[in-house]
């Protein structure tokens, strides 16, 4: 290649890099605008979702399971599969609280567990969050909450992120141990 050909190639690369940078800048601005817009209308959307979920007679369907999963990921950043990269932050915590309380409010009466009263702390909310969005899931969560309440422990708000991160880390570690055990048993 001659010097002129290198110069032409170099100019093409610079132009391509500029175009890529322009696209990334535009996308970043679009994300920021969407986040700003959601900050304005997000609470309204979440309240409408809550009302629709609570008023619907049959939310134990694949369609509603998918809606709930998409909501927790798109709004709160909670993936459907937790792994070692899962990090709990305030938005994640807000999502756990929203989804856990939503499931509880929807199914506690049908689960016959109105005796449990209000959920007291993040450990109780996370217990509901972790279970399936069904009457049986909430019934199972309430049984676990009964056991938890026997300890008389209440998690303070200042420890919520650490506690949920610990729950997730423990669950991942248990899954890995179960996988190793199953692999050894199968071999």
Secondary structure, DSSP 8 states (H G I E B T S, - for coil): --HHHHHHHHHHHHHHHHHHHHHHHHHHHHHHHHHHHHHHHHHHHHHHHHHHHHH-S---SHHHHHHHHHHHHHTT---SS--TT----HHHHHHHHHHHHHHHHHHTTTTT-GGG-S--SHHHHHHHHHS-SSHHHHHHHHHHHHHHHTTT----GGGHHHHHHHHHHHHHHHHHHHHHHHHHHH-
